[in-house]
Amino acid sequence: MAGLSCGIALAEAGWRVRLYEKRPHLGGRAASYTLPDGTEIDNCQHVTLGCCTNLDDFYGRVGAREKIRFFDYLAFADASGRISRMRAAALPAPLHLALAFVRLGGLRAGEKWAIARALNEILRSGGRPSDARGITMLEWLERRRQPAGAIANFWRLVLVSALDEELDRAEAQYGIDVFWKSFLVNRAGFRMGVPAAPLGELYEGCRKALERRGGEIRTRARVARFRIEQERVGALAFEDGNEEIADAYVAAVPHGALLEMLPAELVEREPVFGNLRRLQASPITGVHLWYDRTVTEEPFLALMGLESQWIFNKTALLNPAPAPPNESAKQYLQVVISASYDLVSESRQEIIERARKEMELVLPAAREAQVVKATVVKETAATFSPAPGVDQWRPESQSPIGQLFLAGDWTRTGWPATMEGAVRSGYLAAQAVLNLAGQHRTFLQPDLPAEGFVHLWS
């Protein structure tokens, strides 16, 4: 997403762009691919929110916006299978979700009152409580005397999937930003958009958009290293021995991969690169289950108090629905487990069984159904961990090496590791390239504006 968004922006500015991707498909960690039996799956379910203004802009630039299906509510299920929905009322933020929150199941009255107090503090501080930097989200919540039930069934449910990190590992400001931008500042911020097509289809628009502007995309192109000469990039060297010379180079790769592409002595000498070693990774696990019958009519569910955090009904969400792997499969569900540290060492079958048992808890129809096919996708280094103090190690777009620019959700975007953060990094890198060339242009989109009632609180 970082490389694609940067390439599209530079191509629109009149630059000739050549994008190299080592895999046979586009998308990086937000990609789709085909299983041996011909079934196409996304590596993990990726969604957008109304507050993701740059991701929406990117989808518009590549003609993919109409393939995103938005929902005006969020559906929650507790361990007993009881479902409740949060739907916005016809009121400005932050009042739009107040009544829905009061009616939300799975929380006691005292827990809701404690949550409301903490949200009000976020509002009054304008999303910037004075003690949110340098401590974990769990510490921040404990200082606000949040009950264990409120932490497990509300704060953790929302934030672990948003940040891909546990509350005792994530910086509080990142967690507060999620609630400020998604739920509090603007009534459109919480609307969830889910791709109505495999992720691979969304990126075909990127290929066409680049080609229309004279650019190109080359897949299965494995870059070995940057050849550095006198503190500048001399060439891009590939594993097959070929080299490429350009006016500017944007490295839109995971931060660990970048370190392998640079000379070791340069990494040791330049803190911008050496500090990337301080960034830790968080895992995500996607469990794909095909049932012999329909087990839910809900397009998605957020799960309270369980290891599995989200269920996505891919049969209902994809249009057209994916072809079943065999005649007996009737419904395809994808289960998402973020910050899945406990699953890294688990076998595929153990993970499937754990997910299947939780589906039977929240979906009564699953108790009589059979899983006719299942697969697991582990991303052991899916995102960087938004740990306290991590921003000091995240680099700017322009590197200390001449002609070399950096893009990736791990750069200094102000956001955690999300598709929105990746697109922001791509736009920022494109702006840095253009600024150095004397072409000043802005691609970065502003956040959703704060509605009038928010100013009354803050």
For each residue, the residues with C-beta under 8 A, 3 or more apart:
1: 4 5 27 28 30 55 58 409 419 422 423 426
2: 5 6 28 252 407 408 409 422 423 425 426 429
3: 6 7 19 21 28 250 252 407 426
4: 1 7 8 19 26 58 62 203 206 426
5: 1 2 8 9 54 58 407 422 423 425 426 427 430
6: 2 3 9 10 250 252 407 425 426 427 429 430
7: 3 4 10 11 17 19 206 210 215 217 250 426
8: 4 5 11 12 58 61 62 206 209 210 426
9: 5 6 12 13 426 427 430 431 443
10: 6 7 13 15 17 430 433 434
11: 7 8 14 15 16 17 209 210 213 214 215
12: 8 9 61 213
13: 9 10 430 434 439 441
14: 11
15: 10 11 433
16: 11 214 215
17: 7 10 11 210 213 215 216
18: 215 216 217 218 244 246
19: 3 4 7 210 215 216 217 218
20: 218 221 223 236
21: 3 25 26 217 218 219 220 221
22: 219 220 221 222 223
23: 26 28 31 219 220
24: 219 220
25: 21 31 32 33 200 203 219
26: 4 21 23 31 200 203 206 207 217 219
27: 1 30 31 32 199 200 202 203
28: 1 2 3 23 31
29: 43 379 382 383
30: 1 27 42 43 44 46 199 419 422
31: 23 25 26 27 28 42 43 199 200 203
32: 25 27 40 41 42 43 198 199 200 201
33: 25 40 41 43 200
34: 38 39 40
35: 38 39 40 41 325 375
36:
37: 325
38: 34 35 323 325
39: 34 35 322 323 325
40: 32 33 34 35 198 200 322
41: 32 33 35 198 288 322 334 375 377
42: 30 31 32 45 46 195 198 199 286 334
43: 29 30 31 32 33 286 377 379
44: 30 284 285 286 334 336 377 379 382
45: 42 194 286 310 312 334 336
46: 30 42 195 199 419
47: 192 193 194 195
48: 52 55 56 59 68 192 193 419 420
49: 52 182 189 190 191 192 193 420
50: 70 182 186 188 189 190 191 193 448
51: 181 182 185 186 188 189 190 420 447 448
52: 48 49 55 56 418 419 420
53: 56 57 420 445 446 447 448
54: 5 57 58 420 423 424 427 444 445
55: 1 48 52 58 59 419 420 423
56: 48 52 53 59 60 65 445
57: 53 54 60 61 423 443 445
58: 1 4 5 8 54 55 61 62 423 426
59: 48 55 56 62 64 65 67 68 202
60: 56 57 63 64 65
61: 8 12 57 58 209
62: 4 8 58 59 202 203 205 206 208 209
63: 60 66 205 208 209
64: 59 60 67 68 201 202 205
65: 56 59 60 68
66: 63
67: 59 64 195 196 197 201 202
68: 48 59 64 65 193 194 195 196
69: 193 194 195 196 317
70: 50 191 192 193
71: 74 191 192 193 194 299 300
72: 87 88 191
73: 85 86 87 88
74: 71 85 86 190 192 302
75: 83 84 85 298 299 300 301 302
76: 83 84 85 86 104 105 106 157 301 302 303 304
77: 81 82 83 301 302 303 304 311 362
78: 81 82 105 106 153 303 304 305 362
79: 303 304 305 306 361 362
80: 361 362
81: 77 78 361 362 363 364
82: 77 78 105 106
83: 75 76 77 105 298 301
84: 75 76 103 104 105 106
85: 73 74 75 76 100
86: 73 74 76 97 100 101 104 190
87: 72 73 100
88: 72 73 91 96 97 100 187 190
89: 95 96 97 98 99 100
90: 96
91: 88 95 96 98 187 453
92: 95 96 187 451 452 453
93: 96 184 185 186 187 189 450 451 453 454
94: 97 98 119 123 183 184 185 453 454 457
95: 89 91 92 98 453
96: 88 89 90 91 92 93 187
97: 86 88 89 94 100 101 183 190
98: 89 91 94 95 101 102
99: 89 102 103
100: 85 86 87 88 89 97 103 104
101: 86 97 98 104 112 115 116
102: 98 99 112
103: 84 99 100
104: 76 84 86 100 101 107 112
105: 76 78 82 83 84
106: 76 78 82 84 153 304 305
107: 104 111 112 115 149 150 153 154
108: 111 112 147 149
109: 112 113
110: 113 114 147
111: 107 108 114 115 147 149 150 153 154
112: 101 102 104 107 108 109 115 116 150
113: 109 110 116 117
114: 110 111 117 118 144 145 146 147 150
115: 101 107 111 112 118 119 146 150 154 155
116: 101 112 113 119 120
117: 113 114 120 121 144
118: 114 115 121 122 141 144 146
119: 94 115 116 122 123 179 183 184
120: 116 117 123 124 457
121: 117 118 124 125 129 144
122: 118 119 125 127 129 176 179 180 184
123: 94 119 120 126 127 184 454 457 458
124: 120 121 457 458
125: 121 122 128 129 130 458
126: 123 458
127: 122 123 176 177 180 181 184 185 458
128: 125 132 173 176
129: 121 122 125 132 140 172 176
130: 125
131: 135 140 143 172
132: 128 129 135 140 171 172 173 176
133: 171 172 173 388
134: 171 388 389
135: 131 132 139 140 171 172 388
136: 139 140 167 168 169 170 171 172 388
137: 140 141 155 159 167 168 170 171 172 174 175 176
138: 141 142 151 166 167 168
139: 135 136 142 143 168 172
140: 129 131 132 135 136 137 143 144 172 175 176
141: 118 137 138 144 146 151 155 167
142: 138 139 145 146
143: 131 139 140
144: 114 117 118 121 140 141
145: 114 142
146: 114 115 118 141 142 150 151 155
147: 108 110 111 114 150 151
148: 151 152
149: 107 108 111 152 153
150: 107 111 112 114 115 146 147 153 154 155
151: 138 141 146 147 148 154 155 156 167
152: 148 149 156 157 304 305
153: 78 106 107 111 149 150 156 157 304 305
154: 107 111 115 150 151 157 158 304
155: 115 137 141 146 150 151 158 159 167 175
156: 151 152 153 159 160 166 167
157: 76 152 153 154 160 161 302 303 304 305 309
158: 154 155 161 162 178 179 302
159: 137 155 156 162 163 167 170 175 178
160: 156 157 163 164 165 166 167 309 338 339
161: 157 158 164 302 309 310 336 338
162: 158 159 175 178 182 416 418
163: 159 160 170 174 175 178 338 339 386 416 417
164: 160 161 282 283 284 338 339 382 383 385 416 417
165: 160 169 170 282 338 339 383 385 386 387
166: 138 156 160 169 170 339 341
167: 136 137 138 141 151 155 156 159 160 170 175
168: 136 137 138 139
169: 136 165 166 282 339 385 387
170: 136 137 159 163 165 166 167 174 175 385 386 387
171: 132 133 134 135 136 137 174 175 386 387 388 389 390
172: 129 131 132 133 135 136 137 139 140 175 176 388
173: 128 132 133 176 177
174: 137 163 170 171 177 178 386 416
175: 137 140 155 159 162 163 167 170 171 172 178 179
176: 122 127 128 129 132 137 140 172 173 179 180
177: 127 173 174 180 181 415 416
178: 158 159 162 163 174 175 181 182
179: 119 122 158 175 176 182 183 184
180: 122 127 176 177 183 184 185
181: 51 127 177 178 184 185 189 447 448
182: 49 50 51 162 178 179 189 190
183: 94 97 119 179 180 189 190
184: 93 94 119 122 123 127 179 180 181 189 454
185: 51 93 94 127 180 181 189 447 448 449 450 451 454
186: 50 51 93 189 448 449 450 451 454
187: 88 91 92 93 96 190 451
188: 50 51 191 448
189: 49 50 51 93 181 182 183 184 185 186 448
190: 49 50 51 74 86 88 97 182 183 187
191: 49 50 70 71 72 188
192: 47 48 49 70 71 74 300
193: 47 48 49 50 68 69 70 71
194: 45 47 68 69 71 299 300 312 317
195: 42 46 47 67 68 69 198 199 202 317
196: 67 68 69 317 318 319
197: 67 201 202 318 319
198: 32 40 41 42 195 201 318 322
199: 27 30 31 32 42 46 195 202 203
200: 25 26 27 31 32 33 40 203 204
201: 32 64 67 197 198 204
202: 27 59 62 64 67 195 197 199 205 206
203: 4 25 26 27 31 62 199 200 206 207
204: 200 201 207 208
205: 62 63 64 202 208 209
206: 4 7 8 26 62 202 203 209 210 217
207: 26 203 204 210 211 217
208: 62 63 204 205 211 212
209: 8 11 61 62 63 205 206 212 213
210: 7 8 11 17 19 206 207 213 215 216 217
211: 207 208 214 215 216 217
212: 208 209
213: 11 12 17 209 210
214: 11 16 211
215: 7 11 16 17 18 19 210 211
216: 17 18 19 210 211
217: 7 18 19 21 26 206 207 210 211
218: 18 19 20 21 221
219: 21 22 23 24 25 26
220: 21 22 23 24
221: 20 21 22 218 238
222: 22 238 239 240
223: 20 22 236 237 238 239 253 261
224: 237 238 239 261
225: 237 260 261 262 263
226: 233 235 236 237 249 251 261 262 401 404
227: 233 234 235 236 237 243
228: 231 232 233 234 262 263 266 401
229: 232 233 234
230:
231: 228 400 401 402
232: 228 229 401 402 403
233: 226 227 228 229 236 249 401 402 403 404
234: 227 228 229 245
235: 226 227 243 244 245
236: 20 223 226 227 233 243 244 245 246 249
237: 223 224 225 226 227 241 242 243
238: 221 222 223 224 241 242 243 244
239: 222 223 224
240: 222
241: 237 238
242: 237 238
243: 227 235 236 237 238
244: 18 235 236 238
245: 234 235 236
246: 18 236 249 403
247: 403 437
248: 403 405 433 436 437
249: 226 233 236 246 403 404 405
250: 3 6 7 405 406 407 429 430 433
251: 226 258 261 399 404 405 406 407 408
252: 2 3 6 406 407 408 425 426 429
253: 223 257 258 261 408
254: 257 258 381 408 410
255: 258 259 276 279 384 408 410
256: 259 260 276 281 381
257: 253 254 260 261
258: 251 253 254 255 261 262 273 276 406
259: 255 256 262 267 273 276 277
260: 225 256 257
261: 223 224 225 226 251 253 257 258
262: 225 226 228 258 259 266 267 273
263: 225 228 266 267
264: 267 268
265: 268 269
266: 228 262 263 269 270 273 401
267: 259 262 263 264 270 273 274
268: 264 265 274
269: 265 266 274
270: 266 267 273 274 400 401
271: 274 275
272: 275 276 395 399 400
273: 258 259 262 266 267 270 276 395 399
274: 267 268 269 270 271 277
275: 271 272 278 392 393 395
276: 255 256 258 259 272 273 279 393 395 410
277: 259 274
278: 275 390 393
279: 255 276 384 385 390 393 394 410
280: 384 385 387
281: 256 380 381 382 383 384 385
282: 164 165 169 338 339 341 381 382 383 384 385 417
283: 164 339 340 341 343 344 378 379 380 381 382
284: 44 164 336 337 338 339 340 379 382 383
285: 44 336 337 340 343 351 376 377 378 379
286: 42 43 44 45 334 335 336 337 376 377 379
287: 308 334 335 336 337 351 352 355 374 375 376
288: 41 332 333 334 335 374 375 376 377
289: 332 333 334 335 352 355 356 359 371 373 374
290: 324 325 329 331 332 333 371 372 373 374
291: 294 295 329 330 331 332 333 366 369 370 371 372
292: 328 329 330 369 370 371 372
293: 330 331 365 368 369
294: 291 297 315 330 331 365
295: 291 331 333 359 363 365 366 369
296: 301 311 313 331 333 363 365 366
297: 294 313 316
298: 75 83 301 311 313
299: 71 75 194 312 313 316 317
300: 71 75 192 194 310 311 312 313 317
301: 75 76 77 83 296 298 310 311 362
302: 74 75 76 77 157 158 161 309 310
303: 76 77 78 79 157 306 308 309 310 311 358 362
304: 76 77 78 79 106 152 153 154 157
305: 78 79 106 152 153 157
306: 79 303 309 358 361 362
307: 337 342 354 358
308: 287 303 311 335 336 337 355 358 359
309: 157 160 161 302 303 306 336 337 338
310: 45 161 300 301 302 303 335 336
311: 77 296 298 300 301 303 308 333 334 335 359 362 363
312: 45 194 299 300 317 333 334 335 336
313: 296 297 298 299 300 316 317 331 332 333
314: 317 318 321 322 332 333 334
315: 294 318 321 322 330 331 332 333
316: 297 299 313 321
317: 69 194 195 196 299 300 312 313 314
318: 196 197 198 314 315 321 322
319: 196 197
320:
321: 314 315 316 318 332
322: 39 40 41 198 314 315 318 332
323: 38 39
324: 290 327 328 329 330 332
325: 35 37 38 39 290 329 372 373
326: 329 372 373
327: 324
328: 292 324 370 372
329: 290 291 292 324 325 326 332 372 373
330: 291 292 293 294 315 324
331: 290 291 293 294 295 296 313 315
332: 288 289 290 291 313 314 315 321 322 324 329
333: 288 289 290 291 295 296 311 312 313 314 315 359
334: 41 42 44 45 286 287 288 289 311 312 314
335: 286 287 288 289 308 310 311 312 355 358 359
336: 44 45 161 284 285 286 287 308 309 310 312
337: 284 285 286 287 307 308 309 340 343 355
338: 160 161 163 164 165 282 284 309
339: 160 163 164 165 166 169 282 283 284
340: 283 284 285 337 343 344 378
341: 166 282 283 344
342: 307 346
343: 283 285 337 340 346 351 354 378
344: 283 340 341 378 380
345:
346: 342 343 350 351 354
347: 350 351
348: 351 352 375 376
349: 352 353
350: 346 347 353 354
351: 285 287 343 346 347 348 354 355 376
352: 287 289 348 349 355 356 371 374 376
353: 349 350 356 357
354: 307 343 346 350 351 357 358
355: 287 289 308 335 337 351 352 358 359
356: 289 352 353 359 360 366 371 374
357: 353 354 360 361
358: 303 306 307 308 335 354 355 361 362
359: 289 295 308 311 333 335 355 356 362 363 366
360: 356 357 363 366 367
361: 79 80 81 306 357 358
362: 77 78 79 80 81 301 303 306 311 358 359
363: 81 295 296 311 359 360 366 367
364: 81 367
365: 293 294 295 296 368 369
366: 291 295 296 356 359 360 363 369
367: 360 363 364
368: 293 365
369: 291 292 293 295 365 366
370: 291 292 328
371: 289 290 291 292 352 356 374
372: 290 291 292 325 326 328 329
373: 289 290 325 326 329
374: 287 288 289 290 352 356 371
375: 35 41 287 288 348
376: 285 286 287 288 348 351 352
377: 41 43 44 285 286 288
378: 283 285 340 343 344
379: 29 43 44 283 284 285 286 382
380: 281 283 344
381: 254 256 281 282 283
382: 29 44 164 281 282 283 284 379 417
383: 29 164 165 281 282 284 409 416 417
384: 255 279 280 281 282 390 409 410 417
385: 164 165 169 170 279 280 281 282 390
386: 163 165 170 171 174 390 416 417
387: 165 169 170 171 280 390
388: 133 134 135 136 171 172
389: 134 171 392 393
390: 171 278 279 384 385 386 387 393 394
391: 394 412
392: 275 389
393: 275 276 278 279 389 390
394: 279 390 391 410 411 412 413
395: 272 273 275 276 399 406 411 412
396: 406 411 412 432
397: 405 406 407 411 412 425 428 429 431 432
398: 405 406 432 436
399: 251 272 273 395 404 405 406
400: 231 270 272
401: 226 228 231 232 233 266 270 404
402: 231 232 233
403: 232 233 246 247 248 249
404: 226 233 249 251 399 401
405: 248 249 250 251 397 398 399 429 432 433
406: 250 251 252 258 395 396 397 398 399 411 425 429
407: 2 3 5 6 250 251 252 397 411 422 425 426 428 429
408: 2 251 252 253 254 255 411 422 425
409: 1 2 383 384 413 415 416 417 418 421 422 425
410: 254 255 276 279 384 394 417
411: 394 395 396 397 406 407 408 425 428 429
412: 391 394 395 396 397
413: 394 409 421 424 425 428
414: 424
415: 177 409 418 420 421 424
416: 162 163 164 174 177 383 386 409 421
417: 163 164 282 382 383 384 386 409 410 421 422
418: 52 162 409 415 421 422
419: 1 30 46 48 52 55 422 423
420: 48 49 51 52 53 54 55 415 423 424
421: 409 413 415 416 417 418 424 425
422: 1 2 5 30 407 408 409 417 418 419 425 426
423: 1 2 5 54 55 57 58 419 420 426 427
424: 54 413 414 415 420 421 427 428 444
425: 2 5 6 252 397 406 407 408 409 411 413 421 422 428 429
426: 1 2 3 4 5 6 7 8 9 58 252 407 422 423 429 430
427: 5 6 9 54 423 424 430 431 443 444 445
428: 397 407 411 413 424 425 431 432 444
429: 2 6 250 252 397 405 406 407 411 425 426 432 433
430: 5 6 9 10 13 250 426 427 433 434 443
431: 9 397 427 428 434 435 441 442 443 444
432: 396 397 398 405 428 429 435 436
433: 10 15 248 250 405 429 430 436 437
434: 10 13 430 431 437 439 440 441
435: 431 432 438 439 440
436: 248 398 432 433
437: 247 248 433 434
438: 435
439: 13 434 435
440: 434 435
441: 13 431 434
442: 431
443: 9 57 427 430 431
444: 54 424 427 428 431
445: 53 54 56 57 427
446: 53 449
447: 51 53 181 185
448: 50 51 53 181 185 186 188 189
449: 185 186 446
450: 93 185 186 454 455 458
451: 92 93 185 186 187 454
452: 92 455 456
453: 91 92 93 94 95 456 457
454: 93 94 123 184 185 186 450 451 457 458
455: 450 452 458
456: 452 453
457: 94 120 123 124 453 454
458: 123 124 125 126 127 450 454 455
